[in-house]
Amino acid sequence: MWSEQLLAYDFGPGHPMDPVRLDLTIRLLGELGLLERFDVVAPHLASDADLALVHDPAYLAAVREASRSGLTAASFGLGDADTPVFAGMHEAAARIAGAALEGARLLAGGSARRVLSPAGGMHHAMPSAASGFCVHNDAALALAVLAEQGPVVYVDLDVHHGDGVQRAFEADGRVTTISIHQHPGSIYPHSGYPGEIGTGPGRGHSVNLALPEGVTDSGWLRAIEAVVEPVVREVRPFALVTQHGCDTHADDPLGGLRISIEAQAEAARMLADLAEEHAGGRWLALGGGGYDVVGVVPRVWAHVAAVVAGVTLDPALPTPPAWRRHVRDITGREAPLAMGDGVEVRYRPFAAGHDPADDVDRAIMATRNAAFPCLGLDPLTA
């Protein structure tokens, strides 16, 4: 799902979510020959009826008015430092939402088995408020469409908790949200504790794994395997929706985890395998956070795109010279010389046993103890 019109989602100079990260990503996909492996679809604007699947009408009206007038609307989260108002904001956000909605409908109708929407992953937007750089919650909208076909699992790998998606479905047992993020005591939005497991029919379907600062590849991948695989296996969803925020990377200026490009590529492969095995191959992959816009975002999302396309991208592969020139021309920065960080990724599966003295294993068990029994899973043996 791509068109250059998606670059219009732009909060202005100095904002961390610089649309240049998307430009550089798409340029890199083109230079690597990955774009030709996709049917590229230019998304339409989501309609008000589409947006109302998740968002309150009063909020949608406030977004339209702020987009037109430039006036802030603090009660709706519009106009603070994180989510400043800009001209055309409604249309820009609605196009990102439209990309995920159209992708979800392609999956639901059987016209596609895998869809990539790199501009998406706006997981902080609430039903009635903008939040954390996010205006319309494209992930939640896609999940609302797919849930009409059967149960859906959402996996959020961003360093920040996927709070807006959780809020949209915390009482809805059709959608299981799994967020693996830095511990909320040390990072925005300060939610996503293991005890947040959903309410009513959704009890157990909000799954939160809060990792301590400084976690590296082996612990991060172990955590994903220990929590995501049993839940997806149990739910057997109609489709898998994933958010690949790469602000988990060691070089990201807003996060505190230390995850390599190689590990993020491996996580995408793990999720692809789960979609194939338990979701009929139906998989919608979204972008998300990521604020090292030259060194990290384009390379991570190129690896995600390669996995979606079913090809292997060697991390040792040199970055294309034409892409490096483009990076220099538009940012004044030097681009990385290789597609990876040059590390070897290894992790020990959780089934091999856990260590109660290990910080990551304690976090894993806190999540499994809180949510797994509600899903019919044994926290120790699942």
TAMO-V46824 format. One record per residue. N is the residue number from 1. SS is DSSP state (2 for helix, 1 for strand, 0 for the rest). PSI is psi in radians with two decimals (* if undefined). BURIAL is + if it has 16 or more other ideal C-beta (glycine too) atoms within 10 Angstrom, else -. Layout:
N&SS&PSI&BURIAL + N&SS&PSI&BURIAL
This chain:
1&0&1.89&+ + 2&0&2.43&+ + 3&0&2.77&+ + 4&2&-0.29&- + 5&2&-0.39&- + 6&2&-0.31&+ + 7&2&-0.16&- + 8&2&-0.19&+ + 9&0&1.58&+ + 10&0&1.94&+ + 11&0&0.02&+ + 12&0&3.01&- + 13&0&2.39&- + 14&0&-0.20&- + 15&0&2.46&+ + 16&0&-0.61&+ + 17&0&1.29&+ + 18&0&2.18&+ + 19&0&-0.16&+ + 20&2&-0.44&+ + 21&2&-0.57&+ + 22&2&-0.73&+ + 23&2&-0.82&+ + 24&2&-0.61&+ + 25&2&-0.87&+ + 26&2&-0.68&+ + 27&2&-0.71&+ + 28&2&-0.73&+ + 29&2&-0.71&+ + 30&2&-0.80&- + 31&2&-0.49&+ + 32&0&-0.09&+ + 33&0&0.22&- + 34&0&-0.59&+ + 35&2&-0.60&+ + 36&2&-0.18&- + 37&2&-0.03&- + 38&0&2.64&+ + 39&0&1.93&- + 40&0&2.12&- + 41&0&2.18&+ + 42&0&2.05&- + 43&0&2.60&+ + 44&0&2.90&- + 45&0&2.38&+ + 46&0&2.41&+ + 47&0&2.91&- + 48&2&-0.64&- + 49&2&-0.69&- + 50&2&-0.87&+ + 51&2&-0.53&+ + 52&0&-0.10&+ + 53&0&-0.45&+ + 54&0&-0.67&+ + 55&0&2.56&+ + 56&0&2.45&- + 57&2&-0.66&- + 58&2&-0.65&- + 59&2&-0.77&+ + 60&2&-0.68&+ + 61&2&-0.67&- + 62&2&-0.67&+ + 63&2&-0.78&+ + 64&2&-0.78&- + 65&2&-0.75&+ + 66&2&-0.67&+ + 67&2&-0.61&+ + 68&2&-0.79&- + 69&2&-0.40&- + 70&0&0.06&- + 71&0&2.52&- + 72&0&2.80&+ + 73&1&1.44&+ + 74&2&-0.61&- + 75&2&-0.31&- + 76&2&0.23&+ + 77&0&0.29&+ + 78&1&2.01&+ + 79&0&0.07&+ + 80&0&-3.10&- + 81&0&-0.56&- + 82&0&-0.75&+ + 83&0&1.20&+ + 84&0&2.69&+ + 85&0&2.47&+ + 86&0&2.70&+ + 87&0&2.32&- + 88&0&0.25&- + 89&2&-0.74&+ + 90&2&-0.85&+ + 91&2&-0.72&- + 92&2&-0.77&+ + 93&2&-0.65&+ + 94&2&-0.48&+ + 95&2&-0.69&+ + 96&2&-0.76&+ + 97&2&-0.72&+ + 98&2&-0.59&+ + 99&2&-0.82&+ + 100&2&-0.69&+ + 101&2&-0.78&+ + 102&2&-0.69&+ + 103&2&-0.75&+ + 104&2&-0.67&+ + 105&2&-0.56&+ + 106&2&-0.73&+ + 107&2&-0.81&+ + 108&2&-0.61&+ + 109&0&-0.05&- + 110&0&0.16&- + 111&0&-0.27&- + 112&0&2.66&+ + 113&0&-0.49&+ + 114&1&2.40&+ + 115&1&2.42&+ + 116&1&2.23&+ + 117&1&1.50&+ + 118&0&-0.41&+ + 119&0&-0.16&+ + 120&0&-2.81&+ + 121&0&0.53&+ + 122&0&1.22&+ + 123&0&-0.13&+ + 124&0&-0.31&+ + 125&0&2.27&+ + 126&1&2.87&+ + 127&0&-0.57&- + 128&0&0.39&+ + 129&1&2.53&+ + 130&0&2.70&+ + 131&1&2.46&+ + 132&0&0.88&+ + 133&0&0.05&+ + 134&1&2.24&+ + 135&0&-0.97&+ + 136&0&2.38&+ + 137&0&1.55&+ + 138&2&-0.61&+ + 139&2&-0.81&+ + 140&2&-0.66&+ + 141&2&-0.74&+ + 142&2&-0.72&+ + 143&2&-0.66&+ + 144&2&-0.69&+ + 145&2&-0.82&+ + 146&2&-0.51&+ + 147&0&-0.30&+ + 148&0&-0.32&- + 149&0&-0.35&+ + 150&0&-3.08&+ + 151&0&2.59&+ + 152&1&2.51&+ + 153&1&2.34&+ + 154&1&2.23&+ + 155&1&2.15&+ + 156&1&2.01&+ + 157&0&0.04&+ + 158&0&2.66&+ + 159&0&-0.39&+ + 160&0&2.56&+ + 161&0&2.40&+ + 162&0&1.16&+ + 163&2&-0.66&+ + 164&2&-0.65&+ + 165&2&-0.76&+ + 166&2&-0.79&+ + 167&2&-0.69&+ + 168&2&-0.48&+ + 169&2&0.27&+ + 170&0&-0.33&+ + 171&0&0.32&- + 172&0&1.85&+ + 173&0&-0.10&+ + 174&0&-0.42&+ + 175&1&2.13&+ + 176&1&2.08&+ + 177&1&2.27&+ + 178&1&2.07&+ + 179&1&2.21&+ + 180&1&1.97&+ + 181&1&2.94&+ + 182&1&2.56&+ + 183&0&2.28&+ + 184&2&-0.24&+ + 185&2&-0.27&- + 186&2&0.13&- + 187&0&2.64&+ + 188&0&2.52&+ + 189&0&0.36&+ + 190&0&0.60&- + 191&0&3.03&+ + 192&0&0.61&+ + 193&0&2.70&+ + 194&0&-0.55&+ + 195&0&-0.16&- + 196&0&1.67&+ + 197&0&0.13&+ + 198&0&3.01&+ + 199&0&2.77&- + 200&2&-2.29&- + 201&2&-0.30&- + 202&2&0.10&+ + 203&0&2.21&- + 204&0&-0.23&+ + 205&0&0.01&+ + 206&1&2.03&+ + 207&1&2.12&+ + 208&1&2.18&+ + 209&1&1.93&+ + 210&1&1.96&+ + 211&1&2.50&+ + 212&0&2.69&+ + 213&0&2.60&- + 214&0&0.03&- + 215&0&2.42&+ + 216&1&-3.06&+ + 217&2&-0.87&+ + 218&2&-0.72&- + 219&2&-0.68&+ + 220&2&-0.85&+ + 221&2&-0.64&+ + 222&2&-0.72&+ + 223&2&-0.76&+ + 224&2&-0.85&+ + 225&2&-0.69&+ + 226&2&-0.46&+ + 227&2&-0.80&+ + 228&2&-0.80&+ + 229&2&-0.85&+ + 230&2&-0.65&+ + 231&2&-0.81&+ + 232&2&-0.72&+ + 233&2&-0.68&- + 234&2&-0.75&+ + 235&2&-0.60&+ + 236&0&1.19&- + 237&0&2.79&+ + 238&0&-0.67&+ + 239&1&2.77&+ + 240&1&2.27&+ + 241&1&2.26&+ + 242&1&2.56&+ + 243&1&2.16&+ + 244&0&0.83&+ + 245&0&2.20&+ + 246&0&0.41&+ + 247&0&0.09&+ + 248&0&-0.23&+ + 249&1&2.61&+ + 250&0&-0.47&+ + 251&0&0.00&+ + 252&0&2.35&+ + 253&0&-0.22&- + 254&0&-0.15&- + 255&0&2.96&+ + 256&0&0.25&+ + 257&0&2.98&+ + 258&1&1.08&+ + 259&1&2.38&+ + 260&0&2.92&+ + 261&2&-0.70&+ + 262&2&-0.72&+ + 263&2&-0.65&+ + 264&2&-0.58&+ + 265&2&-0.70&+ + 266&2&-0.68&+ + 267&2&-0.71&+ + 268&2&-0.69&+ + 269&2&-0.69&- + 270&2&-0.76&+ + 271&2&-0.65&+ + 272&2&-0.74&+ + 273&2&-0.70&- + 274&2&-0.69&+ + 275&2&-0.74&+ + 276&2&-0.72&- + 277&2&-0.59&- + 278&2&-0.13&+ + 279&0&0.44&+ + 280&0&0.34&+ + 281&0&-0.07&- + 282&0&2.10&+ + 283&1&2.17&+ + 284&1&2.02&+ + 285&1&2.26&+ + 286&1&2.78&+ + 287&0&-2.25&+ + 288&0&-2.57&+ + 289&0&3.01&+ + 290&0&1.97&+ + 291&0&0.06&+ + 292&0&1.55&+ + 293&0&-0.27&+ + 294&0&-0.91&+ + 295&0&-0.45&+ + 296&0&-1.01&+ + 297&2&-0.93&+ + 298&2&-0.68&+ + 299&2&-0.76&+ + 300&2&-0.83&+ + 301&2&-0.40&+ + 302&2&-0.70&+ + 303&2&-0.73&+ + 304&2&-0.78&+ + 305&2&-0.71&+ + 306&2&-0.73&+ + 307&2&-0.76&+ + 308&2&-0.68&+ + 309&2&-0.12&+ + 310&0&0.46&- + 311&0&2.82&- + 312&0&2.29&- + 313&0&1.98&+ + 314&0&2.15&- + 315&0&-0.38&+ + 316&0&-0.12&- + 317&0&2.31&- + 318&1&2.50&- + 319&0&2.51&+ + 320&0&2.36&+ + 321&2&-0.67&- + 322&2&-0.62&- + 323&2&-0.72&+ + 324&2&-0.65&+ + 325&2&-0.73&- + 326&2&-0.74&+ + 327&2&-0.81&+ + 328&2&-0.70&- + 329&2&-0.68&- + 330&2&-0.28&- + 331&2&-0.33&- + 332&0&0.14&- + 333&0&2.78&- + 334&0&2.31&- + 335&0&2.74&+ + 336&0&2.67&+ + 337&0&-0.31&- + 338&1&2.84&- + 339&0&-0.06&+ + 340&0&-3.08&+ + 341&0&-0.06&+ + 342&0&0.54&- + 343&0&2.73&- + 344&0&2.28&- + 345&0&2.17&+ + 346&0&2.58&- + 347&0&2.72&+ + 348&0&2.14&- + 349&0&2.54&- + 350&2&-0.53&+ + 351&2&-0.31&- + 352&2&-0.08&- + 353&0&2.64&- + 354&0&2.76&+ + 355&0&1.92&- + 356&0&-0.29&- + 357&0&-0.13&- + 358&0&2.31&- + 359&2&-0.74&- + 360&2&-0.76&+ + 361&2&-0.60&+ + 362&2&-0.70&- + 363&2&-0.74&+ + 364&2&-0.82&+ + 365&2&-0.58&+ + 366&2&-0.73&+ + 367&2&-0.81&+ + 368&2&-0.72&+ + 369&2&-0.61&- + 370&2&-0.81&+ + 371&2&-0.59&+ + 372&2&-0.74&+ + 373&2&-0.59&- + 374&2&-0.40&+ + 375&2&0.07&+ + 376&0&0.32&- + 377&0&2.47&+ + 378&0&2.13&- + 379&0&-0.47&+ + 380&0&-0.53&- + 381&0&-0.11&- + 382&0&*&+
